[in-house]
Amino acid sequence: MSFLTHLFRPHVELPAGVAGRLRAWQALPKLNERSALAAARFVVVDVETSGLDVRRDRLLAIGAVAIEAGRLRPGEGYDVTVHNPVPSARANILVHGISPDAQTAGFAADIALMGFLELARHDVLVAYHARFDQAVLQRALREQLGVRLPNLWLDVAHLAPALVPEARLANRNLDDWLVYFGLRAHSRHNAAYDAYATAELLLILLARAPRAGITSISQLLAAGDHQARLLS
């Protein structure tokens, strides 16, 4: 009981099955930041929301893919639409393309988020402009499951200019980097496709990291953090 008290916020009531899955997730091995990049696992994530206010707007979809040992992990992608009883505004739908019917027929938020946690484990989470995705997911997890993500985050928007300064694309968007490397997004503003496109970019950066003397997770995170300070 003390474990549950520590894990859940008092106001959150969960079905027994979800509670058990949360306990299993919590018990997963913690990240070893000294692990070599050659064997490291990353989970690249993107979210779609009803707006850009992380304090108020709703989570609509989560897309994620796993990278391990420098390769995409087939069969480990995650693409889920979250149930919203009141669909987002028409202007918002024109951006992400998630129809009103798809929103109302989506998975319950606790189930959708639990599936994401099981993919994420305690590995490094990666996104482009990661602060937005992190804030959205942290709020949703707090409200729906009563937990906080312990995962470290890596922002590709910072890592890319750190490892490829010759591109001169600091403070630019994901599309600019995709064009630079000749990558093609199947569809933009779709959580799963955006996560996949970001993962392709991350694979290129991971291949380049050893040239900069970066061979561990901690060194990769430090390179991104250093670039973030330069850009702030």
N, C-alpha and C positions, 0 to 999 in steps of 0.2 A: 504493500500500500504506500510506503514512503517513496518508492520509485515512481509510482503513478502520480503522487502528489507533486514530485519534483518535475515530472515530464509535462503534465497538463496544467493549464490554467483552470482555476476552479469552475468558471462558468461554461467550460467546454464539455459537452456530453457527446461521446462517440459510440457508434455501434461496436459491439465486442470484437468483431472481426478487424475493424480498422485499428482499434486499440492494440490488439495483438501484433498487427503488422508494424505499428509505430514502435512497439517495444523491440521487435526484431531489428528494425532500422537503427534504433538508438544503440543497439548492441554491436553494430558493425564496427570493424577495425577503424581506428582513427587514421587520418592522413599522416604519412611520414614525409615532411617537406624536404628531407634530404634524399628522397628517392631519385634515382636517375631518370632523366627525361626519356631515355631509351625504353623504359618499362612503365612509365607513368600513365595513369588513366585520367582523362579529362571528360567532362560532360558539357557540351556546348548547348546553350539554351536561348530561346527567344520567346517572348510573350506578346499576345495581342490584348488590348484593353479597350474599354469604352471611351477612353480619353487619355489625356496626358497628365492628369493630376493624380499622383501616386497616393495621395491621402484620401481620395474620394472615389475615383473611377474604378470600375469593376474589371476583374480578370475574366477574359473571354476564351483564351486558348493558350496552350503551352506546347511548344515544339522543342525537342531535344535530341541530340545524337551523342554517342559515346566514341571517344578516341582512346585507344590503348596501344602502347608500344609503337606510336607513330602511324597507326592505321585506323580507319573507321571500322567500327564493330558492326558487322551486318546483323540485322535482327534485333538491335538494341535501340532503335529509334523510338521516339515517343511523340505522338501527335494526338492531342485531345482537346475537344471543345468543352468548355465548362458551362453547366446549366445556368442560365439567367432567365428568370421568369418574365422579366420585362426587357425586351431586346434594346440594344443601344440605338442611338439616333441614326437616321438615314445617312447623314453626312459621314458618320463614323463607319457605317457599314460599307460605304463606297471606298473606304481606305483599305479595310482588311478583308472584305468580301464574305464575312461570316453572316449568312442570312438570318432573319428573325426565326425561321423554323429551326435552323441548326442551333441557334442559341437556346431556344426553349427546350430542344431535345437533347442538349448536352449532358455530360456526366455530372452527377452531384459533385460539388466542389471538394468535399473531403476525400472522395474516391479519386478524383482527378489529381489532387495534390499528393495523395498517398502514392499513386503510381509514379509520380515524378520523384518523390523522395527515394523510392526503391531503385530507380535508375541512377540518381545522383549519388547515392551512398554517402560517403564523407569525402569524396574526391573534389578536386578543384573544379569549380563552375566557371564557365567561360561565356562571355557575351560581347557584343559590340555596343559600346556605351552601357556598360554593365550596371551602372548605378541605378538606372531605371528598372531593369529586370529584377535586380536584387531587392529594391524597395517594394515593388509590386508583389513579388513572391513572399517576402518577409511579412508583409501585412496580411496577405491571404492565409498564410500558414498560421499566423498568430490568431486570426479570427476563426478559422475553420478547424484547426487541429491543436491549437494551443502550444505550438512549438516554434522554435527559432532555428533557422538554418545555421549550423556550425561551420559550413563549408567556406573555404577561402575562395575569393573571386579573382579572375584574371580578365582584364578589359583589353580586347583585341585592338580597340581604338588607340590604346596607349602602346601596346606591344608592337604593333606593326611599324609605326614610325621609329621606335627604338631600334628595331632590327633591320629596317630598310630605310635609313635616312635619305638615301639617294633618290627615293621616290618623291620627296618633298610634298608629302600628303598629310602632314600633321594637321589635326583639327578638320579633317575631311570626313565624308561619310563612307559607309560600307561600299556603295556602288563605285566610288572612285577607286577603291582598292581592288575590287573585282575586275574593273576595266584594266587596271595597271598590270595585273597578273593574267589577263586573258581568261578570267573565270566568268561563268554565266549563271545567274540566278534563274531558276525555272519560273519563279513567281516571287515578287517582292510584297512585303507586308502580309505574308503568310507565315505563321510561327514556325512550322516545320521546315519550309523551304528556306527561310532566313537562317534558321539554325544550321541547316546543311551548308548553305553558302558560307557562313562564318566558320564552320568546321573546315571547309576546304582551304580557306585562308589560313586558319590556324595550322593546318598540316604543312603548308609552305613555310610558315614562321618557325615551326618546330624543327624542320629540316635545316633551316639557316642558323638556328640558335648555337650549335657547337662552334660555328665560325667566330662567334662573338665570345667564346669561352664559357658559354652557358650550358651546363650539363646536368643540372638538378632542378627540381621543382622550385626550390627556394630562390635559386638564381634567376629563374624565369620570372617569378613574381616580383623580385627586386628590380629587374629591368623595367617591367611595366610600371611599378610604383615610381621609379626614378623619372621616367618619361612623363608620368602624370604631374609630378611636381614641376617639371620644366614647362608644361603646357598650362599650368594654373596661373 
